[in-house]
């Protein structure tokens, strides 16, 4: 979880540096230093949100996978019952 927050915080820092580079302003000038923690915090909060989305999606996928596996097992059991039941029905 921390790696995503760190990545997006770094992305926020890089975004701020790129913004100042595009504006041709000093990247580490004293008046512009306040923006780095702000951009890093925004990036880290986005990383935290993305982690939550990923966890919810993974749990949803696991539930759906289990439902599909259960459905396949029921279908296989039904086919096996039908396969064993047909000779008996034909014998009567």
Jmol script that loads the backbone (N, CA, C; Angstrom):
load data "model"
ATOM      1  N   UNK A   1       0.826  -1.190   0.000  1.00  0.00           N
ATOM      2  CA  UNK A   1       0.000   0.000   0.000  1.00  0.00           C
ATOM      3  C   UNK A   1       0.872   1.256   0.000  1.00  0.00           C
ATOM      4  N   UNK A   2       1.931   1.208   0.770  1.00  0.00           N
ATOM      5  CA  UNK A   2       2.789   2.386   0.891  1.00  0.00           C
ATOM      6  C   UNK A   2       3.470   2.704  -0.434  1.00  0.00           C
ATOM      7  N   UNK A   3       3.805   1.668  -1.215  1.00  0.00           N
ATOM      8  CA  UNK A   3       4.524   1.926  -2.459  1.00  0.00           C
ATOM      9  C   UNK A   3       3.689   2.764  -3.426  1.00  0.00           C
ATOM     10  N   UNK A   4       2.379   2.574  -3.448  1.00  0.00           N
ATOM     11  CA  UNK A   4       1.550   3.394  -4.338  1.00  0.00           C
ATOM     12  C   UNK A   4       1.496   4.831  -3.855  1.00  0.00           C
ATOM     13  N   UNK A   5       1.389   5.014  -2.548  1.00  0.00           N
ATOM     14  CA  UNK A   5       1.351   6.376  -2.016  1.00  0.00           C
ATOM     15  C   UNK A   5       2.671   7.097  -2.285  1.00  0.00           C
ATOM     16  N   UNK A   6       3.771   6.390  -2.099  1.00  0.00           N
ATOM     17  CA  UNK A   6       5.093   6.992  -2.346  1.00  0.00           C
ATOM     18  C   UNK A   6       5.249   7.320  -3.828  1.00  0.00           C
ATOM     19  N   UNK A   7       4.818   6.391  -4.700  1.00  0.00           N
ATOM     20  CA  UNK A   7       4.919   6.653  -6.139  1.00  0.00           C
ATOM     21  C   UNK A   7       4.136   7.899  -6.512  1.00  0.00           C
ATOM     22  N   UNK A   8       2.868   7.984  -6.073  1.00  0.00           N
ATOM     23  CA  UNK A   8       2.040   9.118  -6.465  1.00  0.00           C
ATOM     24  C   UNK A   8       2.484  10.416  -5.803  1.00  0.00           C
ATOM     25  N   UNK A   9       3.079  10.332  -4.601  1.00  0.00           N
ATOM     26  CA  UNK A   9       3.655  11.528  -3.990  1.00  0.00           C
ATOM     27  C   UNK A   9       4.837  12.018  -4.830  1.00  0.00           C
ATOM     28  N   UNK A  10       5.672  11.092  -5.271  1.00  0.00           N
ATOM     29  CA  UNK A  10       6.781  11.455  -6.158  1.00  0.00           C
ATOM     30  C   UNK A  10       6.293  12.014  -7.476  1.00  0.00           C
ATOM     31  N   UNK A  11       5.198  11.445  -7.977  1.00  0.00           N
ATOM     32  CA  UNK A  11       4.613  11.972  -9.209  1.00  0.00           C
ATOM     33  C   UNK A  11       4.123  13.401  -8.994  1.00  0.00           C
ATOM     34  N   UNK A  12       3.546  13.669  -7.823  1.00  0.00           N
ATOM     35  CA  UNK A  12       3.113  15.033  -7.508  1.00  0.00           C
ATOM     36  C   UNK A  12       4.283  15.996  -7.454  1.00  0.00           C
ATOM     37  N   UNK A  13       5.389  15.556  -6.865  1.00  0.00           N
ATOM     38  CA  UNK A  13       6.591  16.399  -6.821  1.00  0.00           C
ATOM     39  C   UNK A  13       7.126  16.665  -8.225  1.00  0.00           C
ATOM     40  N   UNK A  14       7.157  15.621  -9.036  1.00  0.00           N
ATOM     41  CA  UNK A  14       7.635  15.784 -10.415  1.00  0.00           C
ATOM     42  C   UNK A  14       6.713  16.709 -11.194  1.00  0.00           C
ATOM     43  N   UNK A  15       5.414  16.613 -10.936  1.00  0.00           N
ATOM     44  CA  UNK A  15       4.461  17.490 -11.617  1.00  0.00           C
ATOM     45  C   UNK A  15       4.719  18.946 -11.269  1.00  0.00           C
ATOM     46  N   UNK A  16       4.973  19.205  -9.980  1.00  0.00           N
ATOM     47  CA  UNK A  16       5.259  20.574  -9.551  1.00  0.00           C
ATOM     48  C   UNK A  16       6.543  21.085 -10.208  1.00  0.00           C
ATOM     49  N   UNK A  17       7.575  20.250 -10.233  1.00  0.00           N
ATOM     50  CA  UNK A  17       8.836  20.665 -10.853  1.00  0.00           C
ATOM     51  C   UNK A  17       8.635  20.922 -12.342  1.00  0.00           C
ATOM     52  N   UNK A  18       7.847  20.079 -13.006  1.00  0.00           N
ATOM     53  CA  UNK A  18       7.575  20.265 -14.425  1.00  0.00           C
ATOM     54  C   UNK A  18       6.781  21.548 -14.664  1.00  0.00           C
ATOM     55  N   UNK A  19       5.801  21.798 -13.787  1.00  0.00           N
ATOM     56  CA  UNK A  19       5.008  23.019 -13.917  1.00  0.00           C
ATOM     57  C   UNK A  19       5.903  24.254 -13.839  1.00  0.00           C
ATOM     58  N   UNK A  20       6.786  24.274 -12.848  1.00  0.00           N
ATOM     59  CA  UNK A  20       7.672  25.430 -12.707  1.00  0.00           C
ATOM     60  C   UNK A  20       8.655  25.505 -13.867  1.00  0.00           C
ATOM     61  N   UNK A  21       9.079  24.355 -14.395  1.00  0.00           N
ATOM     62  CA  UNK A  21       9.967  24.362 -15.558  1.00  0.00           C
ATOM     63  C   UNK A  21       9.281  24.920 -16.787  1.00  0.00           C
ATOM     64  N   UNK A  22       8.007  24.582 -16.973  1.00  0.00           N
ATOM     65  CA  UNK A  22       7.263  25.119 -18.114  1.00  0.00           C
ATOM     66  C   UNK A  22       7.114  26.630 -17.987  1.00  0.00           C
ATOM     67  N   UNK A  23       6.887  27.095 -16.754  1.00  0.00           N
ATOM     68  CA  UNK A  23       6.750  28.535 -16.522  1.00  0.00           C
ATOM     69  C   UNK A  23       8.097  29.249 -16.494  1.00  0.00           C
ATOM     70  N   UNK A  24       9.173  28.468 -16.573  1.00  0.00           N
ATOM     71  CA  UNK A  24      10.543  28.994 -16.518  1.00  0.00           C
ATOM     72  C   UNK A  24      10.787  29.793 -15.230  1.00  0.00           C
ATOM     73  N   UNK A  25      10.272  29.241 -14.151  1.00  0.00           N
ATOM     74  CA  UNK A  25      10.498  29.835 -12.829  1.00  0.00           C
ATOM     75  C   UNK A  25      11.497  28.965 -12.095  1.00  0.00           C
ATOM     76  N   UNK A  26      12.185  29.504 -11.098  1.00  0.00           N
ATOM     77  CA  UNK A  26      13.160  28.694 -10.346  1.00  0.00           C
ATOM     78  C   UNK A  26      12.469  27.505  -9.668  1.00  0.00           C
ATOM     79  N   UNK A  27      13.032  26.322  -9.884  1.00  0.00           N
ATOM     80  CA  UNK A  27      12.418  25.110  -9.351  1.00  0.00           C
ATOM     81  C   UNK A  27      12.553  25.055  -7.834  1.00  0.00           C
ATOM     82  N   UNK A  28      13.664  25.481  -7.286  1.00  0.00           N
ATOM     83  CA  UNK A  28      13.867  25.452  -5.847  1.00  0.00           C
ATOM     84  C   UNK A  28      13.939  26.847  -5.241  1.00  0.00           C
ATOM     85  N   UNK A  29      13.273  27.805  -5.839  1.00  0.00           N
ATOM     86  CA  UNK A  29      13.248  29.152  -5.280  1.00  0.00           C
ATOM     87  C   UNK A  29      12.403  29.195  -4.017  1.00  0.00           C
ATOM     88  N   UNK A  30      12.765  30.066  -3.093  1.00  0.00           N
ATOM     89  CA  UNK A  30      12.062  30.128  -1.812  1.00  0.00           C
ATOM     90  C   UNK A  30      10.556  30.396  -1.968  1.00  0.00           C
ATOM     91  N   UNK A  31      10.119  31.248  -2.877  1.00  0.00           N
ATOM     92  CA  UNK A  31       8.671  31.484  -2.988  1.00  0.00           C
ATOM     93  C   UNK A  31       7.906  30.283  -3.565  1.00  0.00           C
ATOM     94  N   UNK A  32       8.599  29.352  -4.201  1.00  0.00           N
ATOM     95  CA  UNK A  32       7.899  28.227  -4.827  1.00  0.00           C
ATOM     96  C   UNK A  32       7.969  26.940  -4.014  1.00  0.00           C
ATOM     97  N   UNK A  33       8.668  26.946  -2.895  1.00  0.00           N
ATOM     98  CA  UNK A  33       8.846  25.720  -2.120  1.00  0.00           C
ATOM     99  C   UNK A  33       7.555  25.238  -1.459  1.00  0.00           C
ATOM    100  N   UNK A  34       6.615  26.111  -1.191  1.00  0.00           N
ATOM    101  CA  UNK A  34       5.376  25.705  -0.524  1.00  0.00           C
ATOM    102  C   UNK A  34       4.576  24.716  -1.376  1.00  0.00           C
ATOM    103  N   UNK A  35       4.733  24.755  -2.680  1.00  0.00           N
ATOM    104  CA  UNK A  35       3.943  23.916  -3.571  1.00  0.00           C
ATOM    105  C   UNK A  35       4.320  22.444  -3.536  1.00  0.00           C
ATOM    106  N   UNK A  36       5.574  22.156  -3.221  1.00  0.00           N
ATOM    107  CA  UNK A  36       6.007  20.759  -3.237  1.00  0.00           C
ATOM    108  C   UNK A  36       5.262  19.889  -2.226  1.00  0.00           C
ATOM    109  N   UNK A  37       5.156  20.313  -0.959  1.00  0.00           N
ATOM    110  CA  UNK A  37       4.391  19.477  -0.031  1.00  0.00           C
ATOM    111  C   UNK A  37       2.911  19.362  -0.418  1.00  0.00           C
ATOM    112  N   UNK A  38       2.370  20.410  -0.994  1.00  0.00           N
ATOM    113  CA  UNK A  38       0.963  20.378  -1.412  1.00  0.00           C
ATOM    114  C   UNK A  38       0.773  19.358  -2.534  1.00  0.00           C
ATOM    115  N   UNK A  39       1.622  19.425  -3.541  1.00  0.00           N
ATOM    116  CA  UNK A  39       1.514  18.482  -4.659  1.00  0.00           C
ATOM    117  C   UNK A  39       1.810  17.054  -4.201  1.00  0.00           C
ATOM    118  N   UNK A  40       2.779  16.885  -3.285  1.00  0.00           N
ATOM    119  CA  UNK A  40       3.086  15.553  -2.767  1.00  0.00           C
ATOM    120  C   UNK A  40       1.904  15.004  -1.974  1.00  0.00           C
ATOM    121  N   UNK A  41       1.255  15.846  -1.182  1.00  0.00           N
ATOM    122  CA  UNK A  41       0.101  15.401  -0.396  1.00  0.00           C
ATOM    123  C   UNK A  41      -1.069  15.027  -1.305  1.00  0.00           C
ATOM    124  N   UNK A  42      -1.285  15.806  -2.329  1.00  0.00           N
ATOM    125  CA  UNK A  42      -2.357  15.488  -3.281  1.00  0.00           C
ATOM    126  C   UNK A  42      -2.038  14.158  -3.979  1.00  0.00           C
ATOM    127  N   UNK A  43      -0.805  13.979  -4.389  1.00  0.00           N
ATOM    128  CA  UNK A  43      -0.410  12.725  -5.041  1.00  0.00           C
ATOM    129  C   UNK A  43      -0.536  11.534  -4.111  1.00  0.00           C
ATOM    130  N   UNK A  44      -0.118  11.698  -2.857  1.00  0.00           N
ATOM    131  CA  UNK A  44      -0.210  10.601  -1.889  1.00  0.00           C
ATOM    132  C   UNK A  44      -1.664  10.251  -1.593  1.00  0.00           C
ATOM    133  N   UNK A  45      -2.520  11.256  -1.494  1.00  0.00           N
ATOM    134  CA  UNK A  45      -3.933  10.963  -1.248  1.00  0.00           C
ATOM    135  C   UNK A  45      -4.549  10.258  -2.454  1.00  0.00           C
ATOM    136  N   UNK A  46      -4.130  10.623  -3.648  1.00  0.00           N
ATOM    137  CA  UNK A  46      -4.608   9.912  -4.838  1.00  0.00           C
ATOM    138  C   UNK A  46      -4.125   8.464  -4.811  1.00  0.00           C
ATOM    139  N   UNK A  47      -2.882   8.234  -4.430  1.00  0.00           N
ATOM    140  CA  UNK A  47      -2.352   6.879  -4.316  1.00  0.00           C
ATOM    141  C   UNK A  47      -3.105   6.066  -3.287  1.00  0.00           C
ATOM    142  N   UNK A  48      -3.481   6.695  -2.177  1.00  0.00           N
ATOM    143  CA  UNK A  48      -4.272   6.015  -1.147  1.00  0.00           C
ATOM    144  C   UNK A  48      -5.645   5.631  -1.703  1.00  0.00           C
ATOM    145  N   UNK A  49      -6.257   6.534  -2.441  1.00  0.00           N
ATOM    146  CA  UNK A  49      -7.562   6.263  -3.045  1.00  0.00           C
ATOM    147  C   UNK A  49      -7.452   5.126  -4.071  1.00  0.00           C
ATOM    148  N   UNK A  50      -6.416   5.151  -4.902  1.00  0.00           N
ATOM    149  CA  UNK A  50      -6.221   4.102  -5.905  1.00  0.00           C
ATOM    150  C   UNK A  50      -6.036   2.750  -5.217  1.00  0.00           C
ATOM    151  N   UNK A  51      -5.324   2.730  -4.099  1.00  0.00           N
ATOM    152  CA  UNK A  51      -5.142   1.478  -3.356  1.00  0.00           C
ATOM    153  C   UNK A  51      -6.482   0.937  -2.874  1.00  0.00           C
ATOM    154  N   UNK A  52      -7.352   1.804  -2.376  1.00  0.00           N
ATOM    155  CA  UNK A  52      -8.681   1.377  -1.941  1.00  0.00           C
ATOM    156  C   UNK A  52      -9.509   0.834  -3.085  1.00  0.00           C
ATOM    157  N   UNK A  53      -9.437   1.504  -4.227  1.00  0.00           N
ATOM    158  CA  UNK A  53     -10.161   1.032  -5.413  1.00  0.00           C
ATOM    159  C   UNK A  53      -9.647  -0.348  -5.815  1.00  0.00           C
ATOM    160  N   UNK A  54      -8.340  -0.528  -5.807  1.00  0.00           N
ATOM    161  CA  UNK A  54      -7.752  -1.817  -6.179  1.00  0.00           C
ATOM    162  C   UNK A  54      -8.197  -2.923  -5.226  1.00  0.00           C
ATOM    163  N   UNK A  55      -8.200  -2.638  -3.930  1.00  0.00           N
ATOM    164  CA  UNK A  55      -8.632  -3.650  -2.958  1.00  0.00           C
ATOM    165  C   UNK A  55     -10.093  -4.030  -3.169  1.00  0.00           C
ATOM    166  N   UNK A  56     -10.955  -3.041  -3.416  1.00  0.00           N
ATOM    167  CA  UNK A  56     -12.376  -3.334  -3.652  1.00  0.00           C
ATOM    168  C   UNK A  56     -12.554  -4.148  -4.925  1.00  0.00           C
ATOM    169  N   UNK A  57     -11.819  -3.802  -5.972  1.00  0.00           N
ATOM    170  CA  UNK A  57     -11.926  -4.553  -7.222  1.00  0.00           C
ATOM    171  C   UNK A  57     -11.411  -5.974  -7.069  1.00  0.00           C
ATOM    172  N   UNK A  58     -10.325  -6.160  -6.340  1.00  0.00           N
ATOM    173  CA  UNK A  58      -9.789  -7.499  -6.128  1.00  0.00           C
ATOM    174  C   UNK A  58     -10.769  -8.365  -5.340  1.00  0.00           C
ATOM    175  N   UNK A  59     -11.404  -7.791  -4.317  1.00  0.00           N
ATOM    176  CA  UNK A  59     -12.371  -8.582  -3.546  1.00  0.00           C
ATOM    177  C   UNK A  59     -13.580  -8.930  -4.402  1.00  0.00           C
ATOM    178  N   UNK A  60     -14.022  -7.999  -5.244  1.00  0.00           N
ATOM    179  CA  UNK A  60     -15.147  -8.266  -6.131  1.00  0.00           C
ATOM    180  C   UNK A  60     -14.788  -9.360  -7.136  1.00  0.00           C
ATOM    181  N   UNK A  61     -13.577  -9.304  -7.677  1.00  0.00           N
ATOM    182  CA  UNK A  61     -13.140 -10.333  -8.619  1.00  0.00           C
ATOM    183  C   UNK A  61     -13.041 -11.698  -7.951  1.00  0.00           C
ATOM    184  N   UNK A  62     -12.564 -11.739  -6.717  1.00  0.00           N
ATOM    185  CA  UNK A  62     -12.475 -13.010  -6.004  1.00  0.00           C
ATOM    186  C   UNK A  62     -13.870 -13.600  -5.758  1.00  0.00           C
ATOM    187  N   UNK A  63     -14.837 -12.742  -5.400  1.00  0.00           N
ATOM    188  CA  UNK A  63     -16.206 -13.221  -5.195  1.00  0.00           C
ATOM    189  C   UNK A  63     -16.790 -13.773  -6.488  1.00  0.00           C
ATOM    190  N   UNK A  64     -16.585 -13.062  -7.573  1.00  0.00           N
ATOM    191  CA  UNK A  64     -17.109 -13.521  -8.862  1.00  0.00           C
ATOM    192  C   UNK A  64     -16.422 -14.806  -9.315  1.00  0.00           C
ATOM    193  N   UNK A  65     -15.123 -14.886  -9.091  1.00  0.00           N
ATOM    194  CA  UNK A  65     -14.387 -16.098  -9.457  1.00  0.00           C
ATOM    195  C   UNK A  65     -14.918 -17.289  -8.672  1.00  0.00           C
ATOM    196  N   UNK A  66     -15.144 -17.089  -7.370  1.00  0.00           N
ATOM    197  CA  UNK A  66     -15.664 -18.178  -6.545  1.00  0.00           C
ATOM    198  C   UNK A  66     -17.064 -18.577  -6.997  1.00  0.00           C
ATOM    199  N   UNK A  67     -17.899 -17.601  -7.372  1.00  0.00           N
ATOM    200  CA  UNK A  67     -19.244 -17.908  -7.848  1.00  0.00           C
ATOM    201  C   UNK A  67     -19.180 -18.723  -9.145  1.00  0.00           C
ATOM    202  N   UNK A  68     -18.277 -18.372 -10.035  1.00  0.00           N
ATOM    203  CA  UNK A  68     -18.134 -19.105 -11.297  1.00  0.00           C
ATOM    204  C   UNK A  68     -17.632 -20.526 -11.037  1.00  0.00           C
ATOM    205  N   UNK A  69     -16.659 -20.673 -10.128  1.00  0.00           N
ATOM    206  CA  UNK A  69     -16.150 -22.001  -9.804  1.00  0.00           C
ATOM    207  C   UNK A  69     -17.242 -22.869  -9.169  1.00  0.00           C
ATOM    208  N   UNK A  70     -18.058 -22.273  -8.296  1.00  0.00           N
ATOM    209  CA  UNK A  70     -19.169 -23.016  -7.698  1.00  0.00           C
ATOM    210  C   UNK A  70     -20.176 -23.441  -8.760  1.00  0.00           C
ATOM    211  N   UNK A  71     -20.453 -22.546  -9.684  1.00  0.00           N
ATOM    212  CA  UNK A  71     -21.392 -22.853 -10.764  1.00  0.00           C
ATOM    213  C   UNK A  71     -20.856 -23.992 -11.640  1.00  0.00           C
ATOM    214  N   UNK A  72     -19.573 -23.967 -11.942  1.00  0.00           N
ATOM    215  CA  UNK A  72     -18.958 -25.039 -12.737  1.00  0.00           C
ATOM    216  C   UNK A  72     -19.022 -26.370 -11.994  1.00  0.00           C
ATOM    217  N   UNK A  73     -18.783 -26.336 -10.686  1.00  0.00           N
ATOM    218  CA  UNK A  73     -18.822 -27.568  -9.899  1.00  0.00           C
ATOM    219  C   UNK A  73     -20.241 -28.141  -9.876  1.00  0.00           C
ATOM    220  N   UNK A  74     -21.248 -27.272  -9.727  1.00  0.00           N
ATOM    221  CA  UNK A  74     -22.635 -27.748  -9.753  1.00  0.00           C
ATOM    222  C   UNK A  74     -22.981 -28.337 -11.108  1.00  0.00           C
ATOM    223  N   UNK A  75     -22.537 -27.696 -12.180  1.00  0.00           N
ATOM    224  CA  UNK A  75     -22.810 -28.191 -13.532  1.00  0.00           C
ATOM    225  C   UNK A  75     -22.139 -29.547 -13.755  1.00  0.00           C
ATOM    226  N   UNK A  76     -20.905 -29.687 -13.292  1.00  0.00           N
ATOM    227  CA  UNK A  76     -20.189 -30.964 -13.445  1.00  0.00           C
ATOM    228  C   UNK A  76     -20.883 -32.060 -12.635  1.00  0.00           C
ATOM    229  N   UNK A  77     -21.349 -31.730 -11.432  1.00  0.00           N
ATOM    230  CA  UNK A  77     -22.052 -32.721 -10.615  1.00  0.00           C
ATOM    231  C   UNK A  77     -23.363 -33.132 -11.278  1.00  0.00           C
ATOM    232  N   UNK A  78     -24.063 -32.160 -11.849  1.00  0.00           N
ATOM    233  CA  UNK A  78     -25.317 -32.458 -12.552  1.00  0.00           C
ATOM    234  C   UNK A  78     -25.066 -33.357 -13.767  1.00  0.00           C
ATOM    235  N   UNK A  79     -24.023 -33.056 -14.531  1.00  0.00           N
ATOM    236  CA  UNK A  79     -23.693 -33.886 -15.697  1.00  0.00           C
ATOM    237  C   UNK A  79     -23.308 -35.292 -15.272  1.00  0.00           C
ATOM    238  N   UNK A  80     -22.580 -35.394 -14.173  1.00  0.00           N
ATOM    239  CA  UNK A  80     -22.182 -36.709 -13.686  1.00  0.00           C
ATOM    240  C   UNK A  80     -23.408 -37.494 -13.211  1.00  0.00           C
ATOM    241  N   UNK A  81     -24.340 -36.827 -12.541  1.00  0.00           N
ATOM    242  CA  UNK A  81     -25.577 -37.498 -12.118  1.00  0.00           C
ATOM    243  C   UNK A  81     -26.390 -37.944 -13.322  1.00  0.00           C
ATOM    244  N   UNK A  82     -26.454 -37.104 -14.346  1.00  0.00           N
ATOM    245  CA  UNK A  82     -27.198 -37.458 -15.552  1.00  0.00           C
ATOM    246  C   UNK A  82     -26.520 -38.619 -16.276  1.00  0.00           C
ATOM    247  N   UNK A  83     -25.196 -38.622 -16.285  1.00  0.00           N
ATOM    248  CA  UNK A  83     -24.477 -39.705 -16.963  1.00  0.00           C
ATOM    249  C   UNK A  83     -24.687 -41.024 -16.247  1.00  0.00           C
ATOM    250  N   UNK A  84     -24.727 -41.002 -14.931  1.00  0.00           N
ATOM    251  CA  UNK A  84     -24.965 -42.224 -14.159  1.00  0.00           C
ATOM    252  C   UNK A  84     -26.420 -42.593 -14.139  1.00  0.00           C
ATOM    253  N   UNK A  85     -27.311 -41.642 -14.297  1.00  0.00           N
ATOM    254  CA  UNK A  85     -28.731 -41.889 -14.244  1.00  0.00           C
ATOM    255  C   UNK A  85     -29.286 -42.409 -15.560  1.00  0.00           C
ATOM    256  N   UNK A  86     -28.690 -42.118 -16.691  1.00  0.00           N
ATOM    257  CA  UNK A  86     -29.211 -42.521 -18.000  1.00  0.00           C
ATOM    258  C   UNK A  86     -29.228 -44.032 -18.206  1.00  0.00           C
ATOM    259  N   UNK A  87     -28.174 -44.767 -17.873  1.00  0.00           N
ATOM    260  CA  UNK A  87     -28.238 -46.212 -18.077  1.00  0.00           C
ATOM    261  C   UNK A  87     -29.335 -46.869 -17.233  1.00  0.00           C
ATOM    262  N   UNK A  88     -29.519 -46.376 -16.020  1.00  0.00           N
ATOM    263  CA  UNK A  88     -30.565 -46.925 -15.169  1.00  0.00           C
ATOM    264  C   UNK A  88     -31.936 -46.628 -15.756  1.00  0.00           C
ATOM    265  N   UNK A  89     -32.143 -45.444 -16.271  1.00  0.00           N
ATOM    266  CA  UNK A  89     -33.433 -45.084 -16.858  1.00  0.00           C
ATOM    267  C   UNK A  89     -33.676 -45.890 -18.129  1.00  0.00           C
ATOM    268  N   UNK A  90     -32.629 -46.183 -18.889  1.00  0.00           N
ATOM    269  CA  UNK A  90     -32.789 -46.959 -20.120  1.00  0.00           C
ATOM    270  C   UNK A  90     -33.063 -48.421 -19.795  1.00  0.00           C
ATOM    271  N   UNK A  91     -32.576 -48.919 -18.659  1.00  0.00           N
ATOM    272  CA  UNK A  91     -32.778 -50.318 -18.289  1.00  0.00           C
ATOM    273  C   UNK A  91     -34.220 -50.592 -17.873  1.00  0.00           C
ATOM    274  N   UNK A  92     -34.920 -49.586 -17.390  1.00  0.00           N
ATOM    275  CA  UNK A  92     -36.308 -49.781 -16.933  1.00  0.00           C
ATOM    276  C   UNK A  92     -37.223 -49.778 -18.064  1.00  0.00           C
TER     277      UNK A  92
END
end "model"
wireframe off; spacefill off
backbone 0.3
color backbone group
